[in-house]
Amino acid sequence: MRVFMLGWEFPPFISGGLGTACYGLTKALDWLGIKVTFVLPTMVDSKYATHVKLLSSSSQRARSSLEVRKLKNVKFHTIQSPLQPYSTPDVYQRRIEEILKHKRVIRGECVSAASQLLGGVDYRGDMYGEVHRYAAVAAELARDEEFDVVHAHDWMTYPAGIVVAAMSGKPLIVHVHSTEFDRSGEHVNQVIYDIERQGMEQADKVIAVSYYTRNIIISRYGIGGEKVEVVHNGVEHDGNLTLADTVIDKDEKIVLFLGRITMQKGPEYFLGAAKKVLEVMDNVKFVMVGSGDLMHRAIEMAAELGIGQKVLFTGFLRGDDVQKIYRMADLYVMPSVSEPFGITPLEALGNDVPVIISKQSGVSEVLRHALKVDFWDVDEIANKIIAVLKYPPLWITLRSHGNFEVRKLRWKDTAAKCARIYEDTLVAV
């Protein structure tokens, strides 16, 4: 089986859960012997090339190749592009303007960073134009590849998936990790919604990361239920991480929020609950890890609530720093407004950290040993935080049973379900 896969991000070029999911899935597909060609839009920066080797391309096309040393059946193409995961048209436009202003000297010649990045083209198009340029270059790359099925992750790659499938005559699988309703609530961007719906309509099969997301796909996008399969995400099991590895001498309990600081993730509910907890307990610090468009508003809100000295904003963390913060935490809270799945609670449990999660999340479908709350119920979130921190037997039970439970959620099972969908789709077409 050979898969032509289109994604937004992949380690080390990662800013959220989609990169983690793509890494876990491709690693497991590799273990199953399925050959994957992975295409992603990224600004390649060699300082992040840790476990990958960057290979120069002699082609004049805007492309380079990535080869992950540990994945023998997976190869990578990166389309040099300013597209970023979780972006918006306004953020994209500011990024283009920043690139065009920035100059750097290469081989003694001062060139525009954007001109070098985009193959000498002084590109000033909008975000949607860049999505379609990505589709065109992906289609060109596909001409040189042999594959049986096309697998596209989330809306930014759906146009590329449609073009590659049409050009090759191969079936298209679209994988929905998030919808515009998750990101924007009821105030959806109509263009993005239309791209999502077109991708789902033209796909031979739609993979949803949860039944929560499947219901949105059916009810909001009008896709027939027989076309939508649910495949829950897994979690990477390192096997070497325990709290005993890190001796932390601290007087304060640490409650952790880790995720993009955006409307979707509910940072204001986390801070609202923090305020109520601190009215009862003083020896608690709330740590917010991540970045996003509500970052400054969250900092202001903490100050307005009078808890600024008890809330620490770390910004975006990666790699070992993420593992360190998990191991420092006493409790992880995910108050997401709308969470298609949510890998971070699984990571927290894998590091022996009890979790409180939103009922409005896909991960709540697969976890039994987690405390679950409505995202908007700040009083209940605070009550559960206090209960876990004040009563060691509850903390120990959630920690031990949750850790055991999460070890049963494996990327190999996720990959096997995807492989079955590939095979069934090939038979059907």
N, C-alpha and C positions, 0 to 999 in steps of 0.2 A: 504494500500500500504506500502510495506517495501523495503527500499533501502540500499544496501551495497555500501558505498561511500568511494572512495580512493582519498586522497589528499596529497599535499606537506606540507601544514602548516595550522595552525588554532590558533587563539588567546588562550593563551598568547604567543605561540611560532610562532611569525609572523615577517616577514621581508619585506613584500611587499603587492601588491594589491590582490594577490590570497587568502591570509589569510582573508582579509577583505571580499572578495566575498564569500568564503566558510562559513564564519560566518553569513553573511546576508542571504545567501540562506538556510542554515540549520535552522536558526531561523524562517524563513518564512515557510519552509516545516513543521516544528514543529507546527506552528500556524494552518496549514492546516490539521493537524492530521496524517501526513505521518511519519512513523517510520524510522529513519535513524541510521545505524551503521556506524560510521566514523572511518577510519583507516588512520593513518598518520605516516611518519617516522620522529622521532625527538629525540634529546638528552633531556630527561626530566630533567629539573632543577627546583626544587621546589620554588626558589626565584621568578619565574615568574608565579607561580600558584596563580593568583589573584581571578578570578571569577570561577575557576574550582577546583574540589576536586580530588586529586590524590589518587587512590586506588591501594593497593599492589595486585599483582597477585601471587597466590600460584604455578602457572605453571612454569615449568623450561624453557618454551619457552621464547624467547627474546621479552617480551611484558609487558605492564602495561595498566591499564584502566583509562580513564578520564570520569568523569560525570559532565556535566554542570548543575548547580543547577536549572537554569531557563528554561531549555529545557527538558520537560518531555518525549518527544518522541525520543530524541537523546542520544545515548551512544557512547563512544569513546574507541578505542584501539590505543595505541601508540607502534609502533615497534621500539625498541631502535636501532638507526642507525645514523651514521654520515652524512647521506644525508641531504643537505640543499637546499632550494629553490634558483633558479637563480644561481646555482653553475656551475662550469666547471670541466673537469677532472683534470686540474692542481690545481685548488683551492681545490678540494676534496683530492688530493694526499697530499698537504701540510697540510691539516687538519688532515689526518690520521697520518702523521709523527709527528705533534705537540702532538696529543693524546698519541702516543706511547712513546714520550719522557717524558710526564708529569706523575708524580707519586703523589698519595695522600694516606693518612693514614686513614683507615676505620676499626673501632673496633680493633685498635692496630696493624693491619697488613698492611704493605705497598703493595698495589696492583697496577697494571697498570690500569689507567683510561679506556683505550681501552678494556682491558680484562674484567673489570667489566661491562662496557657498552654493550659489545657484547656477554654477557652470558658466559664469561670465554674463549671465542675463541680469540686468538691473530690474528685478521683479518687484512690482508695486501693486500686484493684484490683491483682491480681498481673500478672506479665509476660505470661502467656498470655491473660489477659483483655484486656490492652492490644493484643496482636496481633490479637485478634478485633474490638476496637473499630476498629483501623486498617482491617481488612477491611470493616467496615460503612461507614465513611466513604469508603473507596475505591470501594465499590459505588455510593454516592450520587453521587460525582464522575463515575463512568462513565456515569450516566444522561444527562449533558449532553454526552457526547463521541461522536464517530463513529469507529469503528475496525473493523479486520478480524480482528485477532488479539490475544490477551493474552499478555504475556511477563513472567514473574515470576522475580526473582533471589533464590535461596536461601530457607531455611525460613521466615523471619519474614514473608515476603510470600505464601507459598503459600496460606494460607487466603483472603487477599484475591483472589488469582488464581482460586481455585476459585469464589468467590462471583460475581466479575465475569463469568467465563466462563459460569456457569450462568444468570445473569440476562440476559446479552446473547445467549446462544446461539453465541458465537464460540469458536473453538478456543483451547486453553490450551497454551502452551509454558512449561516450567519449566527454568530455567538453573541448573545445580548448580556453584557455585564452590567449595563446601566441604561436607563431610558431618559429621554428629555423630561419626563414627569418626575423622575428621581432628582435630577439636577436642578430643575427650575420650578417645581410645583405646578400650579395651574397656569403660570405665566410662561408658557412654552415658547421657544423660538420656532416659528412656523417652518423656516427653511430646514432646520435640523430635524424637526418632526417629520417633514416630508421625505427627507433622505432616509430616515430610519424606517418609515413605512414602506418606501419603495424597496429598500433592501430586504425587508421581511417578506414582502409580497413576491419578489422575484426569486427568493431563495427556495431551494428544494426542501430544506429543513431548517428550522430555527431552534437553536439551543438556548434555553434560559437557565440562569444560574440558580433559580429557586422557583417554587410554585407561586410565591409572591410576585415575582417578575413575570411568570407565565400568565397570571391573571391580568396584569397590566397590558401585556402584548395582545391578549385576546379581546379585552374590553375596550382598550384605548386605540388600538391599531387595526382592529377588525380582522385579525389573523385567525384562521380556523384552528381549533384546538388539536386536531389530528396532526397538524404540521409542527407543533411546538413540543419539544422534548425537554425535560428538566434534568440537568446534570449539575449536581452540587460541586462546589470547589473542594479541594483538599487542602492540606497544610504540609509544609516541608518539615520533616522530622530530622533534626540534627542528631539527636541522641546523646550529645555531649554537654548539654546545658542544664545545670541545676542551680538552685539558689545557694547551695553549699559552696559552689565555685567562687562566689563573691561574698566577702564579709563586709557588711555595711553597718557602720555604727551611726545610728540616727535616732533622734528622739521623736521625730515627726513621722506619722504615717503618710504614705504617698498614694494619692489617687490619680490615676493616669487617664488622659484623653490623648489618643494618637490617631491622627487622620487629617484630611484636608480641612482647613478651617473655613468652611463654606456653609451655606444655608442647609444643604442636604445632610450634613453631619451633626447639626443641632448644637453648636458650641454655646449658644445662649442658654440652653437648658442645662448644660453642664455647669455653667457659671451660676445660674439661678439656684441649682441644687447645692453648689459649693457654699453659697451665702447661707443657706439654711443649716447645713452641716456645721459650719463654723460658729453658728449661734449656740450650738450644743457642745461641740468639741473644739478645743483650741490647738491640739497637737496634730494637725493635719495640714499637709501642703498639697495643692492641686497643680499638676504639671500638664501643660498643653503642648503636645509635640505636633508640629506640622505648620503649613503655611496655606494661604488662600486669600480670597478677596475680602473675607470678614476678619482678617487678622487684626487690623488696627481697631476695628469696632469692638472686637473681643477685649483688647487691652483697655480701651476706654470704658467698656462695661464693667470690667473688674475694678477699675478705679472708682467708677460711679457707685458701685455696690459697697465700697469701702473694704474690699478684700484684696487689693492689689498686692500687698506684702505677702499674701498667702497663695498667690497664683504665679507660677513660673512659666514663661513662654520660651521654649527652646528654639523655635524655628524648625525647619525641615531637617530631619536626621536620616542617615543611611548606614547600612552595613552594621559594623560592630556597635556603633552608638545606639542603634535601635535595640539590640540585644541587651546592652547595659541598662537602658532605661526600663525595659521589661523586668529585669532582675532586681531593680531597685524598688519597683512598685509593689504595693500591698493590695491594690485593687485596680481593675481596668473597667472603665465605663464607656459604653458606646450608645449615646442618646440620639441615634440617627433618625431624621424625619422620614426618610425613605431610603432603605438600604437593600439593593437587589440581593446581595449576599452578605459580605463583611468578613474578610479573612483575618483582620486584626484580633478579634476575640479568640480565634483558634490559635494564633501565635501567642497571645497572652497565656492561654491555658497550657500551651506547650512549654511555657516558661514558669509553670506553677503559680500563675497569678489568677485568682478568682475573677469572674466577670459579671457585670450587669449590662444587659443588652436591651435594645429597643425591640418591642414586639413587632414593630414595623420594619423587620429585617428578614432576609432569607435565611441567615444563619440560625435564627431562632427555631427554624424547622428541624435542624439537625442536632441541636444541643438541648439536653435535658437538665444537665447539672450547671445551670446558669440562672441567675435571677433576671426576670423579664419584666419590663415596665413599658407603659405608653410613653413615647418621647416627650409629650407635653406635660406629663404629670410630675412636675418638679418636686412636689411634696413627697411622692412615693419614691422617686429617685434618691432624695435625701434620706428618707427613712431606711432604705435598703443599704445605702452607703454606711450609715451609722450602725446598723445591725451587723454588717460584716466586720467593721473595724472594732466594734465593742465586744463582740462575742466570738472568742477564738474557736469554739467548736464548729460554728457555722463557717468561719473562714477556712478551717482545716478540711471540712467536708466538701465544700465547693472546690477547693484547690485539688484535693486528691482525686475525687470522682471526676472532676472536669478534665484533669490531665489524662486520666485513663480513657475517658470517652473520646477525647480529641485524637488519640493515637489510632483510632479506628477509621479516621477520615484521611484516606490516602490518595495522593495524586494518581497512583497507579489505577485505582478504581475509577477515578474520573476519566483517565485516558482510555481505559477499556470501554467505558460507555460511549465515549466519542468515537472510538474505532468501530463499535457496533453500529452507530448511526451512519458512519461513512459507508460501511458494507451494505446496510439496508437501503441506503439512498442509491448506491450504485446498482443494486438489483432492481429497484423501482424504476429507475430511468432507463 
